[in-house]
Amino acid sequence: MPDRTGQLVIDFMATARREHPIQSFMAADKKNKSDTLSADRLDVLKAVYWHPGRTAKLLDTLYRLNGKAHRRAPELANMGLIYRDKSGSEMRLYITEEGHRKLNR
């Protein structure tokens, strides 16, 4: 959804759909207050931590992530937990200080 300046804003908050029961809204609220990552994001963040400088494709293969690294790396980069280096022929993933803090909580 664009903000007032027309920039696309990506929101990573857990949400529930309007037609879902109240329990879905309560679970989303609890998840957002906990400041934890989803299981998929955490799996990818751990893979980047253990194998910095690898590509998403290689991390998917090493950890049998079934494409999670490809799907979640942009989200983790937008959250400031990893950064993606495109200086070579392939994009390599590295963990940030914020990513280290998130893992060490």
BAPAPA-900444 format. One record per residue: residue in one letter; x, y, z of N, C-alpha, C in turn. Coordinates in steps of 0.2 Angstrom, whole numbers, plus 5000, padded with zeros to 4 digits. Layout:
BEGIN
{torse = a; n_px = X; n_py = Y; n_pz = Z; ca_px = X; ca_py = Y; ca_pz = Z; c_px = X; c_py = Y; c_pz = Z}
...
This chain:
BEGIN
{torse = m; n_px = 5004; n_py = 4994; n_pz = 5000; ca_px = 5000; ca_py = 5000; ca_pz = 5000; c_px = 5004; c_py = 5006; c_pz = 5000}
{torse = p; n_px = 5003; n_py = 5011; n_pz = 4996; ca_px = 5007; ca_py = 5017; ca_pz = 4995; c_px = 5006; c_py = 5022; c_pz = 5001}
{torse = d; n_px = 5011; n_py = 5025; n_pz = 5003; ca_px = 5010; ca_py = 5030; ca_pz = 5009; c_px = 5008; c_py = 5037; c_pz = 5005}
{torse = r; n_px = 5008; n_py = 5042; n_pz = 5009; ca_px = 5006; ca_py = 5049; ca_pz = 5007; c_px = 5011; c_py = 5051; c_pz = 5001}
{torse = t; n_px = 5017; n_py = 5049; n_pz = 5001; ca_px = 5022; ca_py = 5052; ca_pz = 4996; c_px = 5022; c_py = 5047; c_pz = 4990}
{torse = g; n_px = 5018; n_py = 5042; n_pz = 4990; ca_px = 5017; ca_py = 5037; ca_pz = 4984; c_px = 5022; c_py = 5032; c_pz = 4984}
{torse = q; n_px = 5026; n_py = 5031; n_pz = 4990; ca_px = 5031; ca_py = 5026; ca_pz = 4990; c_px = 5027; c_py = 5020; c_pz = 4993}
{torse = l; n_px = 5029; n_py = 5014; n_pz = 4990; ca_px = 5026; ca_py = 5008; ca_pz = 4992; c_px = 5029; c_py = 5006; c_pz = 4999}
{torse = v; n_px = 5024; n_py = 5005; n_pz = 5004; ca_px = 5026; ca_py = 5003; ca_pz = 5011; c_px = 5024; c_py = 4996; c_pz = 5012}
{torse = i; n_px = 5029; n_py = 4992; n_pz = 5014; ca_px = 5028; ca_py = 4985; ca_pz = 5016; c_px = 5027; c_py = 4984; c_pz = 5023}
{torse = d; n_px = 5021; n_py = 4981; n_pz = 5025; ca_px = 5019; ca_py = 4980; ca_pz = 5032; c_px = 5020; c_py = 4972; c_pz = 5033}
{torse = f; n_px = 5024; n_py = 4971; n_pz = 5038; ca_px = 5025; ca_py = 4964; ca_pz = 5040; c_px = 5022; c_py = 4962; c_pz = 5046}
{torse = m; n_px = 5017; n_py = 4966; n_pz = 5048; ca_px = 5013; ca_py = 4964; ca_pz = 5054; c_px = 5008; c_py = 4958; c_pz = 5053}
{torse = a; n_px = 5007; n_py = 4954; n_pz = 5058; ca_px = 5002; ca_py = 4949; ca_pz = 5057; c_px = 4995; c_py = 4952; c_pz = 5057}
{torse = t; n_px = 4991; n_py = 4949; n_pz = 5052; ca_px = 4984; ca_py = 4952; ca_pz = 5052; c_px = 4979; c_py = 4946; c_pz = 5051}
{torse = a; n_px = 4973; n_py = 4947; n_pz = 5052; ca_px = 4968; ca_py = 4942; ca_pz = 5051; c_px = 4963; c_py = 4945; c_pz = 5046}
{torse = r; n_px = 4960; n_py = 4941; n_pz = 5042; ca_px = 4955; ca_py = 4944; ca_pz = 5037; c_px = 4948; c_py = 4945; c_pz = 5041}
{torse = r; n_px = 4945; n_py = 4950; n_pz = 5038; ca_px = 4939; ca_py = 4952; ca_pz = 5041; c_px = 4934; c_py = 4947; c_pz = 5042}
{torse = e; n_px = 4934; n_py = 4941; n_pz = 5038; ca_px = 4929; ca_py = 4936; ca_pz = 5039; c_px = 4931; c_py = 4931; c_pz = 5044}
{torse = h; n_px = 4937; n_py = 4931; n_pz = 5046; ca_px = 4940; ca_py = 4926; ca_pz = 5051; c_px = 4937; c_py = 4927; c_pz = 5058}
{torse = p; n_px = 4937; n_py = 4922; n_pz = 5062; ca_px = 4934; ca_py = 4923; ca_pz = 5069; c_px = 4939; c_py = 4927; c_pz = 5073}
{torse = i; n_px = 4936; n_py = 4929; n_pz = 5079; ca_px = 4939; ca_py = 4934; ca_pz = 5084; c_px = 4946; c_py = 4931; c_pz = 5086}
{torse = q; n_px = 4946; n_py = 4924; n_pz = 5086; ca_px = 4953; ca_py = 4921; ca_pz = 5089; c_px = 4958; c_py = 4922; c_pz = 5084}
{torse = s; n_px = 4957; n_py = 4923; n_pz = 5077; ca_px = 4962; ca_py = 4925; ca_pz = 5073; c_px = 4965; c_py = 4932; c_pz = 5074}
{torse = f; n_px = 4961; n_py = 4937; n_pz = 5076; ca_px = 4963; ca_py = 4943; ca_pz = 5077; c_px = 4967; c_py = 4943; c_pz = 5084}
{torse = m; n_px = 4965; n_py = 4939; n_pz = 5089; ca_px = 4968; ca_py = 4939; ca_pz = 5095; c_px = 4975; c_py = 4936; c_pz = 5094}
{torse = a; n_px = 4976; n_py = 4931; n_pz = 5090; ca_px = 4982; ca_py = 4928; ca_pz = 5088; c_px = 4987; c_py = 4933; c_pz = 5085}
{torse = a; n_px = 4984; n_py = 4936; n_pz = 5080; ca_px = 4988; ca_py = 4941; ca_pz = 5076; c_px = 4991; c_py = 4947; c_pz = 5081}
{torse = d; n_px = 4987; n_py = 4949; n_pz = 5085; ca_px = 4989; ca_py = 4954; ca_pz = 5090; c_px = 4994; c_py = 4951; c_pz = 5095}
{torse = k; n_px = 4993; n_py = 4945; n_pz = 5097; ca_px = 4998; ca_py = 4942; ca_pz = 5101; c_px = 5005; c_py = 4941; c_pz = 5098}
{torse = k; n_px = 5005; n_py = 4939; n_pz = 5092; ca_px = 5011; ca_py = 4938; ca_pz = 5088; c_px = 5014; c_py = 4945; c_pz = 5087}
{torse = n; n_px = 5011; n_py = 4950; n_pz = 5085; ca_px = 5014; ca_py = 4957; ca_pz = 5084; c_px = 5017; c_py = 4960; c_pz = 5091}
{torse = k; n_px = 5014; n_py = 4958; n_pz = 5096; ca_px = 5017; ca_py = 4961; ca_pz = 5103; c_px = 5023; c_py = 4957; c_pz = 5105}
{torse = s; n_px = 5023; n_py = 4951; n_pz = 5102; ca_px = 5029; ca_py = 4946; ca_pz = 5105; c_px = 5036; c_py = 4948; c_pz = 5101}
{torse = d; n_px = 5036; n_py = 4952; n_pz = 5096; ca_px = 5042; ca_py = 4954; ca_pz = 5092; c_px = 5046; c_py = 4948; c_pz = 5090}
{torse = t; n_px = 5042; n_py = 4943; n_pz = 5088; ca_px = 5046; ca_py = 4937; ca_pz = 5086; c_px = 5045; c_py = 4936; c_pz = 5078}
{torse = l; n_px = 5049; n_py = 4932; n_pz = 5075; ca_px = 5049; ca_py = 4931; ca_pz = 5068; c_px = 5044; c_py = 4925; c_pz = 5067}
{torse = s; n_px = 5042; n_py = 4924; n_pz = 5061; ca_px = 5038; ca_py = 4918; ca_pz = 5059; c_px = 5043; c_py = 4913; c_pz = 5058}
{torse = a; n_px = 5041; n_py = 4907; n_pz = 5058; ca_px = 5045; ca_py = 4901; ca_pz = 5057; c_px = 5049; c_py = 4901; c_pz = 5051}
{torse = d; n_px = 5046; n_py = 4903; n_pz = 5045; ca_px = 5050; ca_py = 4903; ca_pz = 5039; c_px = 5055; c_py = 4908; c_pz = 5039}
{torse = r; n_px = 5054; n_py = 4914; n_pz = 5042; ca_px = 5059; ca_py = 4919; ca_pz = 5042; c_px = 5065; c_py = 4918; c_pz = 5047}
{torse = l; n_px = 5063; n_py = 4914; n_pz = 5052; ca_px = 5068; ca_py = 4912; ca_pz = 5057; c_px = 5073; c_py = 4907; c_pz = 5054}
{torse = d; n_px = 5070; n_py = 4902; n_pz = 5050; ca_px = 5074; ca_py = 4897; ca_pz = 5047; c_px = 5079; c_py = 4900; c_pz = 5042}
{torse = v; n_px = 5076; n_py = 4905; n_pz = 5038; ca_px = 5081; ca_py = 4908; ca_pz = 5033; c_px = 5086; c_py = 4913; c_pz = 5037}
{torse = l; n_px = 5084; n_py = 4916; n_pz = 5042; ca_px = 5089; ca_py = 4920; ca_pz = 5046; c_px = 5094; c_py = 4916; c_pz = 5049}
{torse = k; n_px = 5093; n_py = 4910; n_pz = 5052; ca_px = 5098; ca_py = 4905; ca_pz = 5054; c_px = 5102; c_py = 4903; c_pz = 5049}
{torse = a; n_px = 5099; n_py = 4901; n_pz = 5043; ca_px = 5103; ca_py = 4899; ca_pz = 5037; c_px = 5109; c_py = 4904; c_pz = 5035}
{torse = v; n_px = 5106; n_py = 4910; n_pz = 5035; ca_px = 5111; ca_py = 4916; ca_pz = 5033; c_px = 5116; c_py = 4917; c_pz = 5038}
{torse = y; n_px = 5114; n_py = 4916; n_pz = 5045; ca_px = 5119; ca_py = 4916; ca_pz = 5050; c_px = 5125; c_py = 4911; c_pz = 5050}
{torse = w; n_px = 5123; n_py = 4905; n_pz = 5049; ca_px = 5127; ca_py = 4899; ca_pz = 5048; c_px = 5131; c_py = 4899; c_pz = 5042}
{torse = h; n_px = 5129; n_py = 4902; n_pz = 5037; ca_px = 5132; ca_py = 4902; ca_pz = 5030; c_px = 5132; c_py = 4909; c_pz = 5027}
{torse = p; n_px = 5135; n_py = 4914; n_pz = 5030; ca_px = 5135; ca_py = 4920; ca_pz = 5027; c_px = 5139; c_py = 4920; c_pz = 5020}
{torse = g; n_px = 5136; n_py = 4925; n_pz = 5015; ca_px = 5139; ca_py = 4925; ca_pz = 5009; c_px = 5137; c_py = 4920; c_pz = 5004}
{torse = r; n_px = 5132; n_py = 4916; n_pz = 5006; ca_px = 5129; ca_py = 4911; ca_pz = 5001; c_px = 5123; c_py = 4914; c_pz = 4997}
{torse = t; n_px = 5121; n_py = 4911; n_pz = 4992; ca_px = 5115; ca_py = 4913; ca_pz = 4988; c_px = 5109; c_py = 4910; c_pz = 4991}
{torse = a; n_px = 5103; n_py = 4913; n_pz = 4990; ca_px = 5097; ca_py = 4910; ca_pz = 4992; c_px = 5096; c_py = 4903; c_pz = 4989}
{torse = k; n_px = 5098; n_py = 4902; n_pz = 4983; ca_px = 5097; ca_py = 4896; ca_pz = 4980; c_px = 5101; c_py = 4891; c_pz = 4984}
{torse = l; n_px = 5108; n_py = 4892; n_pz = 4985; ca_px = 5112; ca_py = 4887; ca_pz = 4989; c_px = 5109; c_py = 4886; c_pz = 4996}
{torse = l; n_px = 5107; n_py = 4891; n_pz = 4999; ca_px = 5104; ca_py = 4890; ca_pz = 5006; c_px = 5097; c_py = 4886; c_pz = 5006}
{torse = d; n_px = 5093; n_py = 4887; n_pz = 5001; ca_px = 5088; ca_py = 4883; ca_pz = 5000; c_px = 5090; c_py = 4875; c_pz = 4999}
{torse = t; n_px = 5095; n_py = 4874; n_pz = 4995; ca_px = 5098; ca_py = 4867; ca_pz = 4994; c_px = 5101; c_py = 4865; c_pz = 5001}
{torse = l; n_px = 5105; n_py = 4868; n_pz = 5004; ca_px = 5109; ca_py = 4866; ca_pz = 5010; c_px = 5104; c_py = 4864; c_pz = 5015}
{torse = y; n_px = 5099; n_py = 4868; n_pz = 5016; ca_px = 5094; ca_py = 4867; ca_pz = 5022; c_px = 5087; c_py = 4864; c_pz = 5020}
{torse = r; n_px = 5087; n_py = 4863; n_pz = 5014; ca_px = 5080; ca_py = 4860; ca_pz = 5011; c_px = 5075; c_py = 4864; c_pz = 5013}
{torse = l; n_px = 5075; n_py = 4871; n_pz = 5011; ca_px = 5070; ca_py = 4876; ca_pz = 5013; c_px = 5065; c_py = 4876; c_pz = 5008}
{torse = n; n_px = 5065; n_py = 4873; n_pz = 5002; ca_px = 5060; ca_py = 4873; ca_pz = 4997; c_px = 5058; c_py = 4880; c_pz = 4995}
{torse = g; n_px = 5063; n_py = 4884; n_pz = 4994; ca_px = 5062; ca_py = 4890; ca_pz = 4991; c_px = 5061; c_py = 4896; c_pz = 4996}
{torse = k; n_px = 5061; n_py = 4894; n_pz = 5002; ca_px = 5059; ca_py = 4899; ca_pz = 5008; c_px = 5065; c_py = 4905; c_pz = 5007}
{torse = a; n_px = 5071; n_py = 4903; n_pz = 5006; ca_px = 5076; ca_py = 4908; ca_pz = 5006; c_px = 5075; c_py = 4913; c_pz = 5001}
{torse = h; n_px = 5072; n_py = 4911; n_pz = 4995; ca_px = 5071; ca_py = 4916; ca_pz = 4989; c_px = 5065; c_py = 4920; c_pz = 4991}
{torse = r; n_px = 5060; n_py = 4917; n_pz = 4994; ca_px = 5054; ca_py = 4921; ca_pz = 4996; c_px = 5055; c_py = 4926; c_pz = 5002}
{torse = r; n_px = 5059; n_py = 4924; n_pz = 5007; ca_px = 5059; ca_py = 4927; ca_pz = 5013; c_px = 5065; c_py = 4932; c_pz = 5013}
{torse = a; n_px = 5070; n_py = 4931; n_pz = 5009; ca_px = 5076; ca_py = 4936; ca_pz = 5009; c_px = 5074; c_py = 4943; c_pz = 5008}
{torse = p; n_px = 5070; n_py = 4945; n_pz = 5003; ca_px = 5068; ca_py = 4952; ca_pz = 5003; c_px = 5065; c_py = 4955; c_pz = 5009}
{torse = e; n_px = 5060; n_py = 4951; n_pz = 5012; ca_px = 5057; ca_py = 4953; ca_pz = 5018; c_px = 5062; c_py = 4954; c_pz = 5023}
{torse = l; n_px = 5066; n_py = 4949; n_pz = 5025; ca_px = 5071; ca_py = 4950; ca_pz = 5030; c_px = 5076; c_py = 4956; c_pz = 5028}
{torse = a; n_px = 5078; n_py = 4957; n_pz = 5022; ca_px = 5082; ca_py = 4963; ca_pz = 5020; c_px = 5078; c_py = 4970; c_pz = 5022}
{torse = n; n_px = 5071; n_py = 4970; n_pz = 5020; ca_px = 5067; ca_py = 4976; ca_pz = 5022; c_px = 5066; c_py = 4977; c_pz = 5029}
{torse = m; n_px = 5067; n_py = 4972; n_pz = 5033; ca_px = 5066; ca_py = 4972; ca_pz = 5040; c_px = 5073; c_py = 4974; c_pz = 5043}
{torse = g; n_px = 5078; n_py = 4974; n_pz = 5039; ca_px = 5085; ca_py = 4976; ca_pz = 5042; c_px = 5089; c_py = 4970; c_pz = 5045}
{torse = l; n_px = 5086; n_py = 4964; n_pz = 5044; ca_px = 5090; ca_py = 4958; ca_pz = 5048; c_px = 5095; c_py = 4955; c_pz = 5043}
{torse = i; n_px = 5095; n_py = 4956; n_pz = 5037; ca_px = 5100; ca_py = 4954; ca_pz = 5032; c_px = 5101; c_py = 4959; c_pz = 5027}
{torse = y; n_px = 5107; n_py = 4959; n_pz = 5024; ca_px = 5108; ca_py = 4963; ca_pz = 5018; c_px = 5110; c_py = 4958; c_pz = 5012}
{torse = r; n_px = 5108; n_py = 4961; n_pz = 5006; ca_px = 5109; ca_py = 4957; ca_pz = 5000; c_px = 5115; c_py = 4961; c_pz = 4996}
{torse = d; n_px = 5120; n_py = 4957; n_pz = 4994; ca_px = 5126; ca_py = 4960; ca_pz = 4991; c_px = 5125; c_py = 4958; c_pz = 4983}
{torse = k; n_px = 5125; n_py = 4962; n_pz = 4979; ca_px = 5124; ca_py = 4961; ca_pz = 4972; c_px = 5130; c_py = 4963; c_pz = 4968}
{torse = s; n_px = 5136; n_py = 4963; n_pz = 4972; ca_px = 5142; ca_py = 4966; ca_pz = 4968; c_px = 5145; c_py = 4960; c_pz = 4963}
{torse = g; n_px = 5144; n_py = 4954; n_pz = 4964; ca_px = 5146; ca_py = 4949; ca_pz = 4960; c_px = 5141; c_py = 4947; c_pz = 4955}
{torse = s; n_px = 5142; n_py = 4941; n_pz = 4952; ca_px = 5137; ca_py = 4938; ca_pz = 4947; c_px = 5131; c_py = 4936; c_pz = 4950}
{torse = e; n_px = 5131; n_py = 4934; n_pz = 4957; ca_px = 5125; ca_py = 4932; ca_pz = 4960; c_px = 5124; c_py = 4936; c_pz = 4967}
{torse = m; n_px = 5118; n_py = 4937; n_pz = 4969; ca_px = 5116; ca_py = 4940; ca_pz = 4975; c_px = 5118; c_py = 4936; c_pz = 4981}
{torse = r; n_px = 5122; n_py = 4938; n_pz = 4986; ca_px = 5124; ca_py = 4935; ca_pz = 4992; c_px = 5121; c_py = 4938; c_pz = 4998}
{torse = l; n_px = 5119; n_py = 4934; n_pz = 5003; ca_px = 5116; ca_py = 4936; ca_pz = 5009; c_px = 5120; c_py = 4936; c_pz = 5015}
{torse = y; n_px = 5120; n_py = 4941; n_pz = 5019; ca_px = 5124; ca_py = 4942; ca_pz = 5025; c_px = 5119; c_py = 4945; c_pz = 5030}
{torse = i; n_px = 5121; n_py = 4943; n_pz = 5036; ca_px = 5116; ca_py = 4945; ca_pz = 5042; c_px = 5119; c_py = 4952; c_pz = 5045}
{torse = t; n_px = 5114; n_py = 4956; n_pz = 5047; ca_px = 5116; ca_py = 4962; ca_pz = 5050; c_px = 5117; c_py = 4962; c_pz = 5058}
{torse = e; n_px = 5119; n_py = 4967; n_pz = 5061; ca_px = 5119; ca_py = 4967; ca_pz = 5068; c_px = 5112; c_py = 4966; c_pz = 5071}
{torse = e; n_px = 5107; n_py = 4969; n_pz = 5068; ca_px = 5100; ca_py = 4969; ca_pz = 5070; c_px = 5098; c_py = 4961; c_pz = 5070}
{torse = g; n_px = 5100; n_py = 4958; n_pz = 5064; ca_px = 5099; ca_py = 4951; ca_pz = 5064; c_px = 5102; c_py = 4947; c_pz = 5069}
{torse = h; n_px = 5108; n_py = 4948; n_pz = 5071; ca_px = 5112; ca_py = 4945; ca_pz = 5076; c_px = 5108; c_py = 4946; c_pz = 5083}
{torse = r; n_px = 5106; n_py = 4952; n_pz = 5084; ca_px = 5102; ca_py = 4954; ca_pz = 5090; c_px = 5095; c_py = 4950; c_pz = 5091}
{torse = k; n_px = 5092; n_py = 4949; n_pz = 5085; ca_px = 5086; ca_py = 4945; ca_pz = 5085; c_px = 5087; c_py = 4938; c_pz = 5086}
{torse = l; n_px = 5092; n_py = 4935; n_pz = 5084; ca_px = 5094; ca_py = 4928; ca_pz = 5085; c_px = 5096; c_py = 4927; c_pz = 5092}
{torse = n; n_px = 5099; n_py = 4932; n_pz = 5095; ca_px = 5102; ca_py = 4931; ca_pz = 5102; c_px = 5097; c_py = 4933; c_pz = 5108}
{torse = r; n_px = 5091; n_py = 4934; n_pz = 5106; ca_px = 5086; ca_py = 4936; ca_pz = 5111; c_px = 5083; c_py = 4930; c_pz = 5115}
